[in-house]
């Protein structure tokens, strides 16, 4: 069984929720569905394995300092597929 990534809420007000995620190698978020649009800012290089509905799995590399956004409704499990720790900030837009 995979260890759970550490999630620390940094801001949670009426406009945004900002959470820092820290993963050791092999750590995972667990399956979840995003209830809000969100922005990810990578703090480290991130070698992610994304488990998606229907049994689909894909691996992506996202370099440190990259910013991207997704719409609400994304369902997945994010796993650190690399040999080093990884971290990112998730900003959810309320």
C-alpha positions, -999 to +999 in steps of 0.1 A: +000+000+000+012+035-009+019+061+018-002+092+016+013+125+005+015+152+032-011+180+026-008+213+045-035+239+040-018+273+038-048+296+031-085+288+032-107+318+029-138+328+010-119+331-024-092+304-024-078+273-007-041+270-011-025+236-002+011+224-002+016+188-011+048+170-002+055+134-016+082+110-008+090+085-035+059+063-041+036+086-020+001+092-034-028+117-029-053+089-030-083+090-054-101+123-054-123+145-076-116+182-078-147+202-068-132+235-079-110+249-107-074+248-096-039+259-104-008+239-097+027+254-091+055+229-089+082+236-063+104+207-074+107+186-105+077+163-104+077+128-119+040+120-116+021+088-123-016+098-128-041+070-123-073+080-141-109+066-143-113+035-164-079+020-154-059+045-175-024+054-161+000+079-176+034+093-165+043+129-168+073+150-160+067+186-149+097+207-142+102+228-111+085+263-113+059+252-138+023+265-134-007+249-150-045+250-144-073+225-147-111+227-145-132+212-117-143+176-121-108+161-127-107+127-110-074+110-104-048+096-080-014+114-082+017+093-073+053+104-070+068+080-096+104+094-092+133+085-069+133+119-051+108+139-030+085+161-049+063+191-039+037+214-054+012+241-044-024+237-054-046+268-055-083+260-057-105+289-069-138+292-050 
